[in-house]
Amino acid sequence: MERVWAPWRMKYIRHESDGDKDGCIFVDLPAQENDRENLILFRGETAFVILNRYPYTSGHLMVAPYRHTADLGELSDPELLEINQLVVKCTRWITECYRPQGFNIGVNLGSAGGAGIPDHVHWHIVPRWSGDTNFMTTVGEARVLPEDLLDSYDRLLLAIQ
């Protein structure tokens, strides 16, 4: 029997956060200086791009405003404009690096809507390929990622520069 080793997933399975349980990664991580360690790829004026620490596929990015809000209606026009511009840039960067055949792009609002972090609105940009849903995902409820997160970070960072 083959084994898939992904020890970094245990924090997610146990619902352990990357810091203070009362904090928010979309506020706490950008306040720090080590972007590579925190997987922050790009900083804009009102929003930033971060690699998902628990991705669905390699290259799974998220765009979030710096301002802490769960309500789309609270975002200003400049925030909404920059977020949408960053989503477009993310698709370009991912395409350059991974050549996906499609994308899932979306926002999960609230816990009932599937948001893993319901208190801070954020957009997911997930590259997709024909046949990327296989028995591991559908039967084993697991995903196999062919690339280390920091390798993904470095690859995408080259596309941004």
N, C-alpha and C positions, 0 to 999 in steps of 0.2 A: 504494500500500500504506500502511495506517495503522501508526503506530509507538506502542508503549506505552512510556513513559519511566518507569523506576523505579530510579534510580541507587542508592538506599539499599539495594537488595537485594544489591548486589555483596559487601558484607561477609559476608552470610549464605552466598552461593554459595561464597565463598572460605573459609568457616568461620572468619572472623575474629571474635574476641570483642569486647565493648564495653570491654575493659580488660585487665588482667593475665590472660594465658592460664591461669595457675594458679589464678585466682580463680573466684568463682561470682557471677553477676549477682544471684542471690536473696539473697546475703549482702552483696556489695559495694555494690549500688545503694541498699538501705535504710539503709546506714551513712552515706550522703552526705546532704546537705541539700537539694539541688535536685530536688524531687519532679517538677516539670513536665518538666524536661530528662530525667529518668530514667523518666518515664511512670508514676510511682507515684500512683495515684488515691486510695487509702485505706490508712491504717495502723491496724491493730487492736492488741490486746495481744500476741497470739502469732503473728499472720499478717497479710499485707497483700495488696492488690489492685494489679496492674500491667497496663498495656496491653501487649499483645504487640507488640514492635517489628517482627516479621515475620508479620503477621496473615494468617489464611485469609480473613477477611471484616472489614469495618469493624466496630469494636466488640469485637473478639476480646480477651477479658480472661484473666488468669491469677491464681490465688490460690496463695500459697505461705507456708509457715511461715517465720518468721525463722531458726529453728534449722536448721542444715545437716544434712540426712539424706536418704538415698535410700530408706529403709525405712519403709513405712507403719506397721509394728509398733512402731517407735520413737517414734511420735507419742503424746503424752499425751492423755488424755480432753479437757482444756481446749483443746488445739490442734485436735483433731478436731472438737470442737463449734464452735469459732470458724470454722474453715475451711468447714464445711458451712453455717453461718449466712452467711458471706461469699459463698459460691456462690449462695445464694438471693437475697441482696441484688444480686449482679451481674446475675442474670436480670431483676430488677425495673428496675435502672438501664438496662440495655440495651433492655428493652422500652419504657421511657419515651422513650428517645432514637431508637431505630431501628425499632420495631414489627416485629420479626422474626416469622416464622410458626412457628418452632421453634428448638431449640437442640441442639447437640452439647456434652455436658459429660462430661469424662473425664480420666483420669490415664494417662499412658504410663510404665510402669515398666521401666527398663533400656533399653539401646541396642536390644536385639532387640525390645523392645516399642514402639519408635518414639520414645523420649524424646530430644529434642534436647539436653537437659541432664540426663543420667542420674543425676548425683550429688546432685540436690536435687529431691525430690518436689514436684510442683506440679499444680494442676488447671487445665484449659482450659475456658473458657466461650465457645462459638462460636455467634453468632447465625446462623440459616439462613433462607432464603427459597425458596419453590418456584421451581425453574428456575435457582438460583444456580450450578449446575454446568453449564457450557456448553463450547463447543469450546475456549475458551482454557485451561480447566483440564484437560479430558480429552485434547485433542490437542496443544495448545501447551505444556502443563505450566507454565502461568503463571496468575496471578490478576490481575484488574483491580480496584483499589480506588478507589472514587469520592471518597474523602475523605482529606486529609492527616492524618498521625498526630496532630499537635498540635491540629488541628481536632477530631478524635475525642476527644482528651484533654479539651479545653475543654468539649465538648458533654456528655460523661459526668460531668465534675466538677460541672456545673450540676445534674444529676439527683441527685448525691450530697448536695449542700448543702441 
